[in-house]
Structure formats: C-alpha cells, structure tokens
Amino acid sequence: MRREFLKTLALGAISAISTLPKSLLATKANEWRQTKGQMAYRRLGRTNFFISEVSLGGSPMPDWSLLRQIIERGVNYIDSSCSYDNGNAERQIGRLCKEVGRDKMVVATKFHLRGSSIEESIIRSVEGSLKRLDTDAIDVLSIHGAERENDLVDERVLNAFEKLKRQGKYKFRGLSCHSNHEGVVRKAVDSGHYDVVQLGYNVFDIQDPEKDVKTYGDYLGASGLRDLIKYAASRDVGIIAMKALKVGGRRQDLEKYRTRDTSLYQAMLKWVLENRNVTSVVTEMLNRDQMEEDLSVVRSSLGSEERKNLFRYVAENSRDYCHMCGRCQARCPSHIATTNILRYLAYDESYGKTERAKKAYAELCPEKTALACRNCGLCEDACPYAVRVRRRIREAQAILAG
C-alpha cells in the first residue's frame, strides 16, 4: 500500500513538472541560476521552477501600483497564506496573475492545521484559497508554521494533500517553519513528502552558542541551519529564507551599521543570498524605498567591510534575539509558549506589526502567557545564547496585553 502511495506521488510530481511554463523551468545549461535583466533567478529544488532571488512576502501586501512595479522589476514568486489580511492578500495575487499572466508567476500559499477534522479543514481552506486566487492550481501549497514533526506525516494531512493532488489543485507541497527547525525540517526532508521548505534564516545565524548544546552538532555555528539547509538541498528540496531582516531587540538607530552606500538591511540580504543552497529570500516591500533597497542587492556580493559591520551588529544585539530553537519552551515547567511570545514581540519591535502581535498574543491561553512564569530561570539555563527570556516575555506582556 505504501509503495503504491509513493508511486502515485512520484507520478504526480512528473506530471506537474511536465505542465510547468517553459519560461520558469530549469535547463541543463543553467542548473541552478540564471539572469534576466537586473534580476537573478535560482532553481527551487525538484520543482524545477526558476524563481527570483528576492521574492515578495504577502503579509502585508504593497499597494497596487507598487505591486505592479515589483513584478515589472523581475520578482516572480509571491508567498501568501489563507490568513493574510483575512484572505485579501490572495485576492490581490489573483488579480495580479490575471493582469500579468498566470504563467509568469509562481504562486505559493499556505493553510493552518486547525480543529479536530484536520483533513476536511485543509481541503476547505485550500478550496477557499483557490477561489480567492482565481486559479485552478496553486504552484506551492504549504503547511503554515509547522512545529511538530508528527504533523508532517499525520495520515489526515497526507490524505488531504493526496486528494487535492489527484484533483489537480496544487503542483508541489511544502511547509513553513518558525521553530523546532531541526526536528521539523529534517522530518520533512526524510519523509520525502515535501518539495519546498520555508524557514527563518538570517545573519544572527553566524552566532556561536554561549553554552554547549547536546541536541546536535554546530547548533548555532550556524544555528545548525546552514548544515540543515545543505542537507535539504542535497535531497533536492527547495529552500526559501524568511525573517531575513529580523533584528534583535527594540527598534534602534541602524544607520551606525551602514557601510557607505549599503544599509544594514541590504547587507543582511546579501549574507543570506551568498548561501547557494538558498533559492530565494522573502521580504516585504511596502514602499518604493524598501523596494529599491531590497532589489538592489540582486547580483551583488557582500564586501568585507559590510560583513564586519554585520558581525558587530550581531555581537551587540544577540542577547535580545531569539533563534526560535524551542529549547526554552521545552524546558519550562509551566509550559509557557515562550518561543511564540518572543516571535510576537519581534512582530512588534522588528516589523512594526503591533496589531498583529497583540492579536496573536491575545489568542494564547492565560496559562501559556508570561503571567504563568514562576521565575525559575530554567528557560535561560536551556538557552545556548544567553537570551534574557524572563525579561523579554515580561516585556511582551506589558506591550502586547495592554
């Protein structure tokens, strides 16, 4: 039975590849990277899509005129989710594809694992996304925020994927991951069920751990992520980097880390893109300045002075930056959702998404918030990077519960 199931998956992948637009497909002559105009494109693993090195995140979407300009500059991959802007992000993408041509865009969207009827919930969610996107098939369909390894191989999840695949409603499957990267990403790769992984990867992943970590080697010589990304790439799983511009701690003057004409944010993007195993980095471009800043890094490399300033920035801000490894949360005797709380705090401090952060925090059960903290310090004992977890979750309580 399992052999037949895997055979069906393989045939489905071959069928999907054969129907992809030729303009977006990889060829033997340019196996991993090609350029067109000012944009560079990389191969997204076994999907064989060529997607722009800088791609667009859909939470939130830019206004319509700017969105058209971003596409005209060569961006051809848009990441969305059923939950972004109450579905309006998908509606905008649907309108965009109609105007520029569906075959010129690679559309990715995600669904959440919610409720007891998971299989039915997934199918309903995807059918809603297809309607909003006004398309017959999603290019990359992903689980949104996978945190538990077992969810990836849950029969209900796989059955939903398979039913939707047989109906031709998506081409390739993937997942996004905010925490527990080692467990989730490795499970996704080893299972063979997933073609694309989207995960947080940024310059803080150069940081060496403050303490010995027993879970796996080189935990954050690159937070274990460089090796994990390399492993996924070796199995031809496409890697999309997100959270590349996440900064540690409260908003601050970042101009002091500028290197002549290169901003800190541009240096951050260059650092991510110098990893050949990363296909693309998702960013949000909400005004013309951000568009120019982000897209100007394509086809450029990170200079030695820029790298020096990046390392200085990490050294000065690392104690306020959570790497989302989940070790503090696993150690907490009160079972506080520390990793999620610190992520919501980052939405407020680093991205200015205060309302979204407050909404997410309010959805936590009270016993999962900072109010349940016993001040035992076990979370900080577990953190390899000496993050001031107790102080930070209390700051989150003060800011997000107000």
C-alpha positions in Angstrom: 0.0 0.0 0.0 2.8 2.4 0.9 4.7 1.5 -2.3 1.6 2.4 -4.4 1.2 5.7 -2.4 4.8 6.7 -3.1 4.4 5.7 -6.7 1.4 7.9 -7.0 3.4 10.8 -5.5 6.2 10.3 -8.0 3.9 10.2 -11.0 2.2 13.3 -9.7 5.5 15.2 -9.5 6.4 14.1 -13.0 3.0 15.3 -14.3 3.4 18.6 -12.5 6.8 19.3 -13.9 5.7 18.5 -17.5 2.9 21.2 -17.2 5.1 24.0 -15.9 5.7 27.0 -18.2 8.9 26.7 -20.1 10.0 30.2 -19.1 10.1 29.2 -15.4 11.8 25.8 -15.9 15.4 24.9 -15.2 17.5 23.6 -18.0 20.8 21.7 -18.1 22.6 24.7 -19.4 21.8 26.7 -16.3 21.3 24.2 -13.5 20.8 26.5 -10.5 21.0 30.2 -11.5 20.2 32.4 -14.5 19.9 36.1 -15.0 17.5 38.2 -16.9 17.7 42.0 -16.9 18.6 43.1 -13.4 17.1 40.1 -11.7 18.7 36.7 -11.0 16.7 33.5 -10.7 17.6 30.3 -8.9 16.2 26.8 -9.2 13.7 25.8 -6.5 14.8 22.3 -5.9 13.0 19.5 -7.6 10.1 21.7 -8.5 12.4 22.9 -11.3 10.9 26.4 -11.0 13.3 29.3 -11.5 12.3 32.0 -9.0 13.6 35.4 -8.3 16.4 35.6 -5.7 14.4 38.3 -3.8 10.7 37.4 -3.6 7.6 39.1 -2.2 6.0 38.3 1.1 2.3 38.9 1.3 1.8 39.9 4.9 1.0 42.7 4.3 0.9 43.3 0.5 2.1 46.5 -1.0 -0.4 48.8 -2.6 -1.5 48.0 -6.1 0.8 50.4 -8.1 3.9 49.4 -6.1 3.0 45.7 -6.5 3.0 46.1 -10.3 6.4 47.8 -10.2 7.8 45.0 -8.1 6.7 42.5 -10.7 8.0 44.6 -13.5 11.4 44.6 -11.8 11.5 40.8 -12.2 10.0 39.4 -9.0 8.0 36.3 -10.0 7.4 34.5 -6.6 4.8 35.6 -4.1 4.4 34.0 -0.8 0.9 34.2 0.8 -1.4 32.4 3.2 -5.1 31.9 3.7 -4.9 34.1 6.8 -3.0 37.1 5.4 -5.2 40.2 5.6 -8.3 38.0 6.0 -7.8 36.5 2.6 -7.4 39.8 0.8 -3.7 39.1 0.0 -4.7 36.1 -2.0 -7.4 38.2 -3.8 -4.8 40.7 -4.8 -2.5 38.0 -6.1 -5.3 36.6 -8.1 -6.0 39.9 -9.7 -2.3 40.3 -10.4 -2.0 37.0 -12.1 -4.9 37.8 -14.4 -3.2 41.1 -15.4 0.4 40.0 -15.9 -0.3 36.4 -17.0 -0.6 33.4 -14.7 2.2 31.6 -16.4 4.6 34.4 -15.4 4.1 34.0 -11.7 4.9 31.2 -9.2 2.1 31.4 -6.5 2.6 29.9 -3.1 0.1 29.9 -0.3 -0.4 28.1 3.0 -3.0 26.6 5.2 -3.2 26.1 9.0 -3.6 22.8 10.9 -6.6 23.6 13.0 -9.5 21.8 14.5 -10.2 18.1 15.1 -11.3 17.4 11.5 -7.9 18.2 10.0 -8.4 16.6 6.6 -11.7 18.3 5.9 -10.3 21.6 7.3 -7.3 21.5 5.0 -9.4 20.8 1.9 -11.9 23.6 2.8 -9.0 26.0 3.3 -7.4 25.2 0.0 -10.6 25.5 -1.9 -11.1 28.9 -0.4 -7.6 29.9 -1.4 -8.2 28.7 -5.0 -11.3 30.8 -5.2 -9.6 33.9 -3.9 -6.6 33.4 -6.1 -8.9 32.8 -9.0 -6.8 30.0 -10.3 -7.1 26.3 -11.0 -3.9 25.2 -9.2 -1.5 26.6 -6.6 2.1 26.2 -7.5 3.4 25.6 -4.0 0.9 24.6 -1.3 2.4 24.6 2.3 1.5 23.9 5.9 1.7 27.2 7.7 4.1 27.3 10.7 4.7 23.5 11.2 6.1 23.0 14.7 5.7 19.3 15.4 7.4 16.5 13.3 4.5 14.2 13.6 2.1 16.6 11.9 4.1 16.2 8.7 3.4 12.5 8.4 -0.1 12.6 10.0 -2.3 10.4 7.8 -5.0 13.0 7.8 -2.6 15.7 6.5 -1.2 13.4 3.8 -4.6 12.2 2.8 -5.7 15.8 2.3 -2.6 16.6 0.3 -3.2 13.5 -1.9 -6.9 14.2 -2.5 -6.1 17.7 -3.6 -3.2 16.5 -5.8 -5.4 14.0 -7.6 -7.8 16.8 -8.3 -5.0 18.9 -9.8 -5.4 21.7 -7.2 -1.7 22.2 -6.5 1.6 21.2 -8.1 4.1 20.9 -5.2 3.9 20.7 -1.5 5.9 22.4 1.3 5.8 23.9 4.7 6.9 27.0 6.6 8.7 26.6 9.9 9.1 29.1 12.7 10.6 26.9 15.4 12.0 23.5 16.1 13.7 23.7 12.7 16.0 20.7 13.3 13.2 18.3 14.0 10.6 19.7 11.5 12.9 20.3 8.5 14.8 17.0 8.9 11.5 15.1 9.2 10.1 16.9 6.1 13.2 16.0 4.1 13.5 12.5 5.3 9.8 11.7 4.7 10.1 12.5 1.0 6.6 14.1 1.0 7.7 17.8 0.8 9.3 19.7 -2.1 9.9 23.1 -0.5 10.8 24.4 3.0 10.4 28.0 4.1 12.3 28.8 7.3 13.7 31.7 9.2 17.4 32.3 8.3 19.3 35.5 8.9 22.6 37.0 10.0 22.1 36.0 13.6 22.8 32.5 12.4 26.5 33.3 12.4 26.5 33.5 16.2 28.4 30.9 18.2 26.5 29.4 21.2 27.3 30.6 24.7 26.9 27.1 26.1 27.4 23.5 25.0 24.3 22.2 23.2 23.7 18.4 23.3 20.9 18.2 20.7 23.1 18.2 17.6 26.5 19.4 16.4 27.3 23.0 15.4 24.0 24.2 16.9 24.5 27.7 16.0 27.8 28.0 14.5 25.0 28.5 12.0 22.2 27.6 14.4 22.6 24.2 12.8 20.7 25.9 9.9 23.5 26.0 7.3 24.0 22.3 7.7 20.3 21.7 7.7 19.8 23.8 4.6 22.7 22.0 2.9 21.1 18.6 3.8 17.7 19.7 2.4 19.4 20.9 -0.8 21.3 17.6 -1.1 17.9 15.9 -1.3 16.7 18.5 -3.9 14.3 20.2 -1.6 13.9 23.9 -2.4 14.8 26.4 0.4 13.1 29.8 0.8 14.5 32.0 3.5 12.2 34.2 5.6 12.8 36.6 8.6 16.0 37.7 6.9 15.6 41.2 8.1 14.6 40.3 11.6 16.6 42.5 14.0 17.3 41.8 17.7 15.7 43.8 20.5 13.9 47.1 20.4 13.9 49.5 17.4 17.2 51.3 17.2 19.3 53.6 15.0 20.7 51.2 12.4 22.5 53.8 10.4 25.6 53.3 12.5 26.0 49.9 10.9 25.8 51.4 7.3 28.8 50.7 5.1 29.0 53.6 2.7 26.1 53.0 0.2 25.0 49.7 1.8 22.4 49.7 4.6 22.4 47.0 7.3 19.3 45.5 5.7 21.0 45.2 2.4 23.9 43.6 4.0 21.6 41.1 5.7 20.0 40.1 2.4 23.4 39.7 0.8 24.5 37.5 3.6 21.5 35.1 3.1 21.9 35.1 -0.7 25.6 34.2 -0.6 24.4 30.7 0.5 24.0 28.9 -2.8 21.7 26.4 -1.2 19.1 29.1 -0.5 16.9 29.7 -3.5 15.2 32.9 -2.6 14.7 35.3 0.3 11.1 36.5 1.0 10.8 40.2 2.0 8.0 42.7 2.5 8.3 45.7 0.3 5.7 48.3 1.4 7.1 51.5 -0.2 9.3 52.5 -3.1 12.4 53.0 -0.8 12.1 49.4 0.5 11.7 48.1 -3.0 14.8 49.9 -4.2 16.7 48.8 -1.1 15.8 45.2 -1.3 16.0 44.6 -5.1 19.4 46.4 -5.4 21.2 43.5 -3.6 20.5 41.1 -6.5 23.7 40.2 -8.4 25.9 41.9 -5.8 28.1 40.3 -3.2 28.8 41.0 0.5 32.0 43.1 1.0 34.5 42.6 3.8 33.5 45.9 5.5 29.8 45.0 5.2 30.5 41.7 6.8 32.4 43.3 9.6 29.5 45.6 10.4 27.1 42.7 10.3 29.2 40.8 12.8 29.4 43.8 15.0 25.7 44.3 14.9 25.1 40.6 15.9 27.6 40.9 18.8 25.9 44.0 20.2 22.3 42.7 19.9 22.3 39.0 20.3 21.0 38.8 23.8 17.7 40.3 22.7 17.4 38.0 19.7 15.5 34.6 19.9 16.7 32.0 17.5 13.4 30.1 17.8 15.1 26.8 18.7 12.3 26.0 21.2 14.7 24.8 23.9 13.4 27.3 26.5 9.8 26.3 25.8 10.6 22.6 26.1 12.2 23.2 29.5 9.6 25.4 31.0 7.8 23.6 33.9 4.8 25.9 33.4 4.6 25.1 29.7 4.6 28.8 28.7 4.6 29.4 25.0 7.9 31.3 25.2 9.0 30.8 21.6 5.7 32.1 20.3 5.7 35.0 22.7 9.2 36.1 21.6 8.1 35.8 18.0 5.1 38.0 18.6 7.3 40.5 20.4 9.5 40.6 17.3 6.5 41.3 15.2 6.0 44.5 17.2 9.7 45.5 17.7 11.3 44.5 14.5 8.5 44.7 11.9 6.1 47.3 13.4 3.2 44.8 13.2 1.8 45.8 16.6 -1.8 44.9 16.0 -1.0 41.5 14.6 1.3 40.8 17.5 -1.4 41.9 20.1 -4.0 39.7 18.3 -1.7 36.7 18.4 -0.8 37.2 22.0 -4.4 37.6 23.0 -5.2 34.2 21.4 -2.9 32.4 23.8 -4.4 30.8 26.8 -3.6 32.8 30.0 -1.6 29.8 31.4 0.6 30.0 28.3 1.5 33.7 28.7 4.1 35.4 30.8 1.5 35.6 33.7 2.2 32.0 34.4 6.0 32.5 34.8 7.4 31.1 38.1 10.7 33.0 37.6 12.6 29.7 38.0 15.1 30.6 35.3 15.1 27.1 33.7 14.3 28.7 30.3 17.5 30.8 30.5 19.5 27.8 31.6 18.4 26.0 28.5 19.1 28.9 26.1 22.5 28.4 24.4 22.7 32.2 23.5 22.0 33.7 26.9 18.8 35.4 25.8 17.1 37.1 28.7 14.0 35.1 28.3 12.2 36.0 31.5 12.8 39.7 31.0 11.7 39.5 27.3 8.4 37.6 27.9 7.5 40.2 30.7 8.2 43.0 28.2 5.9 41.2 25.8 3.2 41.0 28.5 3.5 44.7 29.1 3.5 45.7 25.4 1.1 43.2 23.9 -1.5 42.7 26.6 -2.1 46.4 27.0 
